[in-house]
Structures are given as C-alpha cells and as structure tokens.
Amino acid sequence: MAIATISAKGRVVIPAEYRKKYDLHPGARVVLVDYGGVLSIVPALSDPIREGAGSSKGGTSLVKALLEERARARA
C-alpha cells in the first residue's frame, strides 16, 4: 500500500514500484473506477475488444440464446 497526495491541479504521482509493476509510462492511459466508496486506478486496455476476446469462451452463446428466446416468443 502506498499513500499519494493530490496536488492543487488534481494530479497524483503513482509511486515508481507501481509504475514498473503495471508498466505505466508517460502517456499511459488509466481508468478511474468508483466502486461506491473505493476509487481504483486501473490501467486502460490498449485494444479492449481484442484483449477481451475469448474471456467468456466455453459458455453458452448469449446471442444464440437471445435469438432462440425471440423465436420462442414469436411462436
């Protein structure tokens, strides 16, 4: 755990150990996520579609399930 201070301009310095660990470099983008009382800084995905592809493999296709449900509703 590290403690950071917010500057008058709203800037926060991320400690070097975390910049190295998460490969954060000048110009790197991060996402601020509000978990309802907890603020997280998360490295942004460079290509969210490609990096998320396959993350839910092996399960039922949601598109197929939706099409089947709509077909049942029409019948």
Secondary structure, 3 states (H helix, E strand, C coil): CCCCCECCCCCECCCHHHHHHCCCCCCCCEEEEECCCCEEEEECCCCHHHHHCCCCCCCCCHHHHHHHHHHHHHC
